[in-house]
Amino acid sequence: MHEEQLDRYPVHCPYCNTPFELLVDRSEGSQETWEDCPRCCAPIQLRIEVSVDGELESVTLGRDDDVL
């Protein structure tokens, strides 16, 4: 993990709407992963898009039954 490639990305839980920050590691490239809400502990799907030059393009959140 490279600190210069870490981004704090503000989001809201798709279940309880609690705001929190994700720590996104751009060095991993585009990826799909899961994160639990820090408040309600619900599983959140994450789709992270990173450009070929390493810039964060988008972060999409979804509930566990959404299709991202």
Secondary structure as UniProt FT lines:
FT   HELIX           3..5
FT   STRAND          6..12
FT   TURN            14..16
FT   STRAND          19..25
FT   HELIX           26..28
FT   STRAND          31..36
FT   TURN            38..40
FT   STRAND          43..50
FT   TURN            52..53
FT   STRAND          56..62
FT   TURN            64..65
//
